[in-house]
């Protein structure tokens, strides 16, 4: 050390007290977990009573010869109800009608709903009135709209024949739309498309409004036209909302009952699986056979839900 130079001593390190180790599951955490289970227990109890018990009971009844309102002894028949179900030509045709109804109604509703959503998503005068009026067909109860269209399809006084034959001259003669087996199901599909397209358009409009406008402005600067913007920007970005809309409408269309039953009741040319199940349960009072049909409907819908969830996972990945 040189003379006249003082070196400051180094500071003494201060030792900090160590925090006591605590296990991950403390008494407070367990108390919070018990409190959370206590809060959701009423909801779980409601689900158990309303959904799980009827489902289990339906599975059980499908394996018996139970009849509605009968006092005879209930006998276990195993899979006999399912064998009789798939050997019934009316059940097989009802599955085919349900598939046709679902594919065509959901397909037309998706295309028309996308077109309507694109139109009302743009800025124009009176857009609010158009959005409100668009929901009128969807707001009308299905029984009312089905009865209204049943009168409109009437072959003598119906406005559909008057429009197509006398006004537009598209058809050479009047058609009995509901009485003809070849046109009954397409006519009902048209009614469902008219009623449910606004719902599809509303769901797709919600997805379109999440797309930022800067993306379209940048693509316009790059020289993209409207068609290229739709296929490369709009459709990929609106795909999650489109998948949600498709699964909702597919499940709803597959279990369709009200519009079919109001317009054609139990007519074999339009009977769907839901109408077939109602006939077995209520009119024929065969609770076991009707429960077997309900189980098959449940399993088909379950498969559709699983496929949808896998599509969503692929989309998110």
Steps between C-alpha positions, in 0.01 A plus 500: 500500500637838403537771764209747534241276327224353710301204376135476613413170659269270304139497621404203705236289316166502670349156532129492413272272697390199298128454445359192662413227249130429463348203322299570183177373658441712805199509724388824335518343153301197607241725661463701178463182298228371731323836478517491118347152493231622737412783264473284188323211673148641436576532128641147486193372681269668248697352209489159664123512549407668172747340256692201634216309665261524200783392270581193710131419532458526122785254447334262747154529343644430155592153625148417624153442356352789700178648361365842588208479743510119517485309827649180367830378634808665348725238344866535402537437125864600444577636154173381347366856471810604308472202267136579431590864448758444229282240330218754473495655153323810638789564740758458224311740274465749786879497547543572131245784512675647803838492327358662186323765705813575703743516207287718273353730763834567672677535166257757359482685832878527516537639148207741531597597856854583391368715216260688726767546768742648244234742378385627839860519624573775247416866557185621324202716583227317691725218616334491844153454351626219276662323798179523703273383219736212422415338834122498442480148345713359780290674767173349374411179691559188294141379533373833367743515209440135408121552494542819298714327239262207491229738379741668261583163343130420448448394140176692433522826696867503603712802415801285405318346204350837409846657494674220308219431250318829435747769602843370400384227257766259627266200535244397236242382758434506871679247721366333813824560690407329825288220353762387252757267666770622262464867598390478866846470656663768277211734584555448873874553456423834333289601801781413739752691288271806497460489876851413620724686252480821713638306797795379293555851364499642853770258617715566194454875537645479850808330355535755219494793740807361678712538185695831512446736211872568466546154348268585211662839450845343479378237253338770286831687487667174393253473211267225626144507367184420698499134397860450610429680828211265570692176437833601656393734783129478587447126480812394698437757774129425531554122502471456882162676503397300194582171675295601804205597281524175304499277807208683657292478185602142424395376843179702484415378149572135578245493782241706308144426604266798512497617138472141371223404741293814440516480121486122438450325839592129451521495119763238407646713219610771745536315831820573692652311792348739755152458353548123488601498867195703596272257317651205683485665840164678492273353233611138515590526873807280452728659754779246454514530121474878516781515755719293267439752222582785739826328598602470135429871448709582807793289377493660154497849652784396732708397198429835334609686813825300520575573135432869559732519800778334299448753221523784750823360645650470154390856426656635819823308440 
